[in-house]
Amino acid sequence: MKVKVELENSYLPDKYTKYSNQKLSGQPIVSFPMRLSDIPVNTKCLVISLIDYDAIPRTGFPFIHWLITDVPTMDIIPEDFSRCYDGPQGKNSWYSRFYDLNDEYVINHYAGPTPPDKPHRYTLEVFALNDKTKLNQGFFYNQLLDSIEDKIVAHCSIKLRARN
């Protein structure tokens, strides 16, 4: 399985990052489109995660920007899918007690890259599963990992850069 995201000058387009014109509680909320290929035929659903491991020196932990599960099998995840999807999405790192963001919608949907200090690399992972996770809205990353452990039929990962 492969995933491709269109970039501009090797970076995520600004409209999906801190330079977006569409924000909620100061966070970019329009998720970027992606194209999937070579999805196994026995795939029942997809899981997507977007995590910033370059945030560790500033925050002390990887910053989760997006968790979404039980996505119907499709080869194109359209722009703004996070706001249009009515299935389960997990808590991102804005939920952390270290932040004062108190917006349940933003905490449980795509909150785009906002690198504060330098360009960051974001790890986009897509998992093809042979069964749904059956997680509820607002799940945590550890619950996601536990729920997919025996269901993964394919996995792909790419790094995406966002400018500061």
N, C-alpha and C positions, 0 to 999 in steps of 0.2 A: 504494500500500500504506500502511496506517496501523497504528499500535500504540497500545494503551491499557493503562495500569496504574492500578488503583484506589488512590487515596491517602486518607490520613486527615489532615484539616486541612491539605491541600496538601503533605504529606510522605509519603514511603514509610512504611508501617506499621512500627512498632518491631520486630516479630518478624523483619524481614528486615535489620535494621541492628544497630548495636552494642548495642542494648537487647534483643536476642534472648535467649531462654532456651536456645537450642540453638547451642552454639559448639564449635569444635574448635581447639585451640591459641590460644584467646582470640578467634577470628574467627567471626562469624555465618555459618552454612553453609546456611541454608534460603533458597533463591532464591524471588523473588516471582513470582506468576502474571502473565501478560499475555495480552491478546486482540489478535489480528491480523485485519485485514479488507482487502478488495480485493487479495488475493494473486493475482498473475498466473497464468493457467492453465498456463503452461509452466514453472512453478516445480518444480524437482526436490528442492530442500532449502533450508534456512534457515541463516543465520549470525547469531549474537547477540553483541554486545559491550556492556560496561558500563565506562565510563571516567570518572574524576574529574579534570577539567581544573582544578578549583579547588584541587587539591593542589599545583600547580606552585610557588606561593610558599613552601610548607613543605618540599617534597621535591626541587624542582628538575626534576621531570618529571611528566607526567600519570600518575595511578595507575590501573592496569588492575585491575578487580575481577572481571571474568568474560569469558572467551572460549569460545565453543562453536560447533561447526560440524557440517555434514552432518546437521542436525536434519530429520527427515521433515516434509514440508509439513503443517501443521496450523494451525487458527485459534485454538486455545487452548494456550498453553504453561502447564502446570499448576504450582502451587506445588511447590517442592522438586524441580523438574525436574533441576537440576544433580546432585543425589545419586542420582536414579533413571535418568539417561541413561547408556547404556553406550557411546556414541559419543565422538569426540575432543573434549577440552576443552584449552584452552591455558593456558600459564603466566600467572598474574597477577603483580602487582608485588611480592608477598611473596617472589618468587624473587630479587629484587635483592640484590646484595652489601651493600647498605646496611641490610639487615634481618637479624635473627638467627632468623627463623622457619624451622625445619628440619622441615617437615611436608609431604611430597610430596603427600598428599591435598589439603590446604588450598591449596597452591601451584597445583594443577591443576584446581581447581573454583571455584565461586562463593565468594567471600569478601566478604561484604556491606559496605556503607558504614559507616565508623567515623570520621566527621569529628571531628578533635581540637580545633578552635579555634572554629568557627562553622558554621552550616548550609552544606552544600556542594551544588552542582548536579552531578548525574551524567548523563552522556550515554549514553542507551540507543539503540543502533543495531541495526536488523534489516535484513538483506540477503536478498533472494530470489535464488537462483542457478538456472541452467539445467543445472548438473551439480555433482556432489560435488567437494569440495576434495581428498579422499583424504589429508588430513593425519593424522598419528599423534597419539596422546595426548601432551600436553606440548609442543605446538608453541608458537612465539613469535608475537607480534603481526605482526611484519614478514613472517613466512612466511604468515600468514593473508592479509594484504593482497596479497601477490604471487599467492597461489593463487586469489583471487576476481576479480582484475583483469578478465578477459575473460568472466566468468560471470554478472555482475550483470544481472538483469532488472528489479529494483525495489529501492528502498532507502527506509527511513524512519528518522527520528530524533526523539527527544523528550528533554527535560530532566526529571529527577526530583530532587527535593530530599530530603535526609535531615537530620534535626536533630542537633545536637551534644550 
